[in-house]
Amino acid sequence: MYPDRLILAGWSFGGRHRRKIALERIERVDYGGGRMRLRLESGETVALIMQEAARWAQFIRLQQDVYEG
């Protein structure tokens, strides 16, 4: 997590995965059941399986508020 973007790195069924997402492109953050979903302005949904999904979702929302000022 950076002030203006997320860098996602990990593994998926297709192999190693790395992606950068600007915070301004995230329209909505949802979480539940150990998963977090990022809805992007393009309509795409990025689903993540992670520990403490609620905490990360809250942190992303707070960072968006600070960044958008």
ChimeraX attribute file (.defattr): number of C-alpha atoms within 10 A of each C-alpha:
attribute: neighborCount
match mode: 1-to-1
recipient: residues
	/A:1	14
	/A:2	9
	/A:3	12
	/A:4	15
	/A:5	18
	/A:6	14
	/A:7	11
	/A:8	13
	/A:9	11
	/A:10	10
	/A:11	10
	/A:12	10
	/A:13	6
	/A:14	6
	/A:15	7
	/A:16	9
	/A:17	11
	/A:18	10
	/A:19	9
	/A:20	11
	/A:21	16
	/A:22	14
	/A:23	21
	/A:24	13
	/A:25	13
	/A:26	21
	/A:27	14
	/A:28	14
	/A:29	18
	/A:30	14
	/A:31	20
	/A:32	11
	/A:33	11
	/A:34	12
	/A:35	16
	/A:36	22
	/A:37	17
	/A:38	21
	/A:39	17
	/A:40	18
	/A:41	12
	/A:42	9
	/A:43	10
	/A:44	10
	/A:45	14
	/A:46	13
	/A:47	13
	/A:48	16
	/A:49	13
	/A:50	13
	/A:51	12
	/A:52	14
	/A:53	19
	/A:54	18
	/A:55	11
	/A:56	16
	/A:57	19
	/A:58	14
	/A:59	13
	/A:60	22
	/A:61	16
	/A:62	12
	/A:63	18
	/A:64	19
	/A:65	11
	/A:66	11
	/A:67	13
	/A:68	10
	/A:69	6
